[in-house]
Amino acid sequence: MPNFKPKAKKKLKFNKKTKITLDNTHSEKMEEFKNIKNTVIPSDKKKIEDLKTKFKSSKNIDEKLQLKTQIKELKKKIKKNKRKKKDYLLNN
């Protein structure tokens, strides 16, 4: 009886064009963060400024409360997006 087991003759199938490597994944994440920094956050800040001007000109209390909650939500979204990059870089 042999002391070793012969390996099975398996062939792994994968597409060479879609290799997923750590470098590729990291590059994609960094591009995502760059996009967030350059497009998403400025657009949200612009929305906040527009809502603030509406808030100042509005006289209806219900509308003011609605605008205030929208501003808070956008600020939370901005903080969350800024935090994503830090979390990714510190945890990985």
C-alpha positions in Angstrom: 0.0 0.0 0.0 1.4 3.4 -1.0 2.2 6.0 1.7 0.7 8.8 -0.3 -2.6 9.6 -1.9 -2.6 10.4 -5.6 -4.2 13.7 -6.4 -7.4 13.8 -8.3 -7.1 15.2 -11.9 -9.3 18.2 -11.5 -9.3 21.1 -13.9 -10.4 24.4 -12.4 -12.4 26.6 -14.8 -12.1 30.4 -14.5 -12.3 33.3 -16.9 -8.8 34.9 -17.3 -10.3 38.2 -18.3 -12.1 38.7 -14.9 -9.3 37.9 -12.5 -10.2 39.3 -9.1 -7.1 40.3 -7.3 -6.5 42.3 -4.2 -5.0 45.1 -6.2 -8.0 45.3 -8.5 -10.4 45.3 -5.6 -8.4 48.0 -3.9 -8.2 50.1 -7.0 -12.0 49.9 -7.5 -12.6 50.9 -3.9 -10.2 53.9 -4.3 -12.0 55.0 -7.5 -15.3 54.7 -5.6 -14.0 57.0 -2.8 -12.6 59.4 -5.4 -16.0 59.6 -7.0 -17.7 60.2 -3.7 -15.3 62.9 -2.8 -15.5 64.7 -6.2 -19.1 64.3 -7.2 -21.4 63.0 -4.5 -20.3 65.1 -1.5 -20.3 68.4 -3.5 -23.7 67.7 -4.9 -25.1 67.0 -1.4 -23.5 70.2 -0.1 -25.2 72.1 -2.9 -28.5 70.5 -2.0 -28.0 71.6 1.6 -27.4 75.1 0.6 -30.5 75.2 -1.6 -32.5 73.8 1.3 -31.1 76.4 3.7 -32.2 79.2 1.4 -35.7 77.7 1.1 -35.7 77.3 4.9 -34.9 81.0 5.4 -37.6 82.1 2.9 -40.3 79.8 4.2 -42.8 81.0 6.7 -44.8 77.7 7.1 -43.7 75.8 10.3 -44.4 72.4 8.8 -42.4 73.1 5.8 -39.5 74.4 7.9 -39.5 71.3 10.0 -39.5 69.2 6.8 -36.6 71.1 5.4 -34.7 70.9 8.6 -35.0 67.1 8.7 -33.9 66.9 5.1 -30.8 68.9 5.9 -30.0 66.7 8.8 -30.3 63.6 6.6 -28.0 65.0 4.0 -25.5 65.9 6.6 -25.6 62.3 8.0 -25.2 61.0 4.5 -22.1 63.2 3.9 -20.6 62.1 7.2 -21.2 58.4 6.4 -19.6 58.8 2.9 -16.6 60.5 4.4 -16.3 57.8 7.0 -16.3 55.0 4.5 -12.8 55.6 3.3 -11.4 55.9 6.8 -13.0 52.7 7.8 -11.8 50.8 4.7 -8.2 52.0 5.0 -8.0 51.4 8.8 -9.7 48.0 8.9 -8.1 46.4 5.8 
